[in-house]
Amino acid sequence: MQMQIHMLSSRVPAIFCLLFGLYSVSTQAMPVDDLYVARVLVTDEGASQLQSGARAGLMQVLVRVSGSLDVDQSSMIRNSLRNPAAYYYQYSYESTDRTLLVGEEELPAKELTLHFEPSAIARLLRDANFPVWGSNRPAVLLWVAVNEGQERRILSEADPSSIVSSLGSQASERGVPLLFPILDLEDASRISTAEVWGAFLDRVDNASGRYSPDAVLTARIQQEVSGRWSGRWSYRISGGWQSMETVAFSSDELVRNMVDQLANELAARFALDSSRARVALTVEGVSDVTRYAELSRYLEQLTPVLSSNIVSLQGDVARFELETEGQVDQLVDIIELDERLLLLGNDLRNGRLMCRLKP
């Protein structure tokens, strides 16, 4: 196996609240790696294949970062595809055991990996009036029962079913982090395959509690006598369950439709549009200079926050003025998702948030 890396330039992707261990790991929201990395199959390392592969890779990243499948409807986005090299800073090739069909000939395929510059991608999406979805995303717990042959079972991450690999690859395409149940004795005592198959949603909720997921998806998938695949599935992001049925010619297509629908729903809630707002944020629990510095860094790293300025620091209470992108309620959702600040109250109409830093 050979790999060659090409660097194009030196650019690299560079109310009241309580303060809770800012660098503790959340048990819910999960950071998504490689949001700005695309992998595309090409037949050779020539300029033509690099250009076409880079176009496909740029679209792959734009969909993942925006959370929208409609990015190709924008004339600005379509124009960007004429010069994809303006948006990536490194690419490499790696040999594979896969092939590509070109005409009637099967040719060995190489994997082209492209690293896109986050600031350039974000600027393009904002200029085209699409949202930018940050890397800290809701974790989705899967309870998926399949019927393959005479056996019904709940899928685990290690299950050899091709449905598991399809779930993983499509979730990666859309930037959705997945969690599979452990399927140990505790899970078995809380829910059975028959209950997942029958969509007993109260039982699914009960079994999901130990994992503290941000969202839950449960499904039953089977191949019909006709050869087509059918799926009945439900998901819960917050509040009540949403249910639907899907039919496809392959299990891969079925899974793609299912994950796309879920990703669209998540992006609609958590991706940020290009509107701007000013937010008065009061944070309690800033007990010393170290905690203040940690809080300042945390606020600057929040995806919606374009700038943060300290207004006052009295006792252990710090007051900031934030310039944010997207709706203010989206900032609230992200704060609750991170679980690093405890939200105490808000006055969204007047742009005020009240939080406490967790100890």
C-alpha positions, -999 to +999 in steps of 0.1 A: +000+000+000+014+034-011+005+068+000+017+101-014+007+134+003+006+167-015+006+200+005-008+229-015+001+257+009+009+264+045-029+270+053-042+248+080-076+248+096-067+268+123-299+354+322-273+333+346-250+303+338-229+280+364-193+269+354-189+231+352-155+215+344-150+230+310-128+203+297-148+173+310-162+150+284-199+152+278-218+119+280-241+131+252-229+154+224-200+139+205-173+157+184-174+145+148-139+140+133-130+146+097-159+170+090-137+187+064-121+156+050-135+139+018-126+105+004-134+098-033-125+068-056-105+077-087-089+056-115-055+074-115-035+103-102-038+125-133-051+161-133-084+152-148-093+126-121-080+150-094-103+178-107-134+155-109-126+139-076-121+173-059-155+184-072-172+153-057-152+158-024-162+195-021-199+185-025-194+158+001-180+183+026-205+210+019-234+186+025-218+173+057-210+208+071-243+225+061-265+195+070-284+202+038-287+180+007-299+211-013-265+228-015-262+219-052-293+240-059-272+272-053-256+289-083-228+301-060-221+266-049-222+253-085-197+280-095-174+270-067-172+235-083-153+250-112-123+256-090-124+231-061-087+236-055-095+270-039-110+251-009-086+223-001-050+225+012-038+189+010-046+157-009-032+122-010-037+089-028-039+054-014-042+021-032-074+000-027-087-034-036-118-018-052-126-012-089-145+015-109-165+007-140-154+030-168-175+023-199-175-015-200-140-018-184-133-023-147-103-004-136-085-006-102-095+023-080-073+046-058-088+065-029-083+103-031-084+120+003-088+158+004-085+181+034-106+211+030-100+244+048-128+250+074-128+288+071-131+287+033-160+262+035-178+282+062-174+314+042-188+297+010-218+283+028-226+316+046-222+336+013-246+311-003-271+315+027-266+280+040-261+271+077-229+259+092-232+229+115-204+226+141-185+194+149-201+189+184-232+170+173-261+150+189-253+113+195-280+090+181-286+057+198-298+029+174-321+001+183-323-017+149-339-052+146-334-071+114-349-102+098-323-119+077-333-155+068-352-170+098-335-150+124-345-117+140-319-099+161-309-065+174-278-051+156-247-044+176-217-024+163-198-057+158-226-075+139-215-088+105-246-076+087-240-053+058-267-030+073-243-021+101-216-010+076-243+009+056-254+027+087-218+037+095-209+049+061-240+069+055-239+084+090-202+094+083-213+110+050-238+132+069-216+137+100-240+121+124-224+102+154-240+069+161-242+048+193-250+011+193-264-007+224-240-030+243-266-058+243-255-071+276-276-086+304-289-052+315-301-044+280-317-078+278-336-072+310-350-039+297-359-048+261-363-078+238-359-082+201-396-087+198-402-053+215-378-035+192-394-053+162-429-043+174-419-007+180-428-007+217-416+029+221-420+030+259-397+000+262-372+016+238-372+047+260-367+026+291-338+007+276-322+039+263-320+057+296-286+041+306-269+056+275-282+092+279-284+098+242-293+130+225-316+112+200-329+077+196-338+058+164-355+024+165-363+004+133-372-030+120-357-039+086-365-069+064-363-082+029-397-089+014-406-119-008-405-096-038-368-089-031-374-053-020-364-041+014-388-025+038-383-006+070-406+008+097-388+032+119-392+059+146-369+085+160-370+109+189-348+140+191-368+158+217-404+156+227-425+129+210-417+102+185-419+105+147-426+073+128-426+064+091-422+035+066-396+032+038-394+008+009-362+004-013-346-019-038-316-026-015-308-024+022-282+002+014-307+025-002-331+019+026-305+029+052-295+059+032-330+072+031-334+066+068-302+083+079-308+112+055-342+119+070-327+118+105-298+140+096-321+166+080-341+168+112-310+172+134-295+199+111-328+218+111-325+221+148-287+225+154-272+239+122-268+277+123-282+301+097-265+333+087-286+357+108-268+377+135-277+386+170-263+402+202-267+382+234-262+394+270-248+364+288-243+363+326-223+335+341-221+326+378-193+306+393-163+324+378-143+321+411-108+330+399-087+342+369-081+306+357-118+299+356-124+332+338-098+323+312-113+288+307-148+304+303-135+329+277-119+302+256-150+280+258-173+309+246-149+316+217-150+280+207-188+277+205-199+275+169-225+302+170-203+327+188-185+351+164-171+373+192-173+376+230-165+407+251-164+409+288-187+437+302-181+432+339-166+408+364-179+413+400-173+386+426-179+353+409-203+367+383-191+375+348-212+394+322-204+390+285-218+405+253-218+379+225-222+384+188-237+353+175-247+337+142-281+319+139-311+320+161-306+326+198-326+295+207-300+275+187-273+288+210-294+276+239-298+242+223-260+239+218-253+250+254-277+224+267-261+198+243-226+205+255-236+202+292-206+224+303-229+253+313-260+248+334-288+269+319-308+286+346-331+307+325-334+329+294-352+358+280-348+351+243-370+380+232-345+404+247-314+383+240-305+374+275-291+341+289-286+330+325-262+301+332-239+286+358-205+269+353-205+233+364-180+226+392 
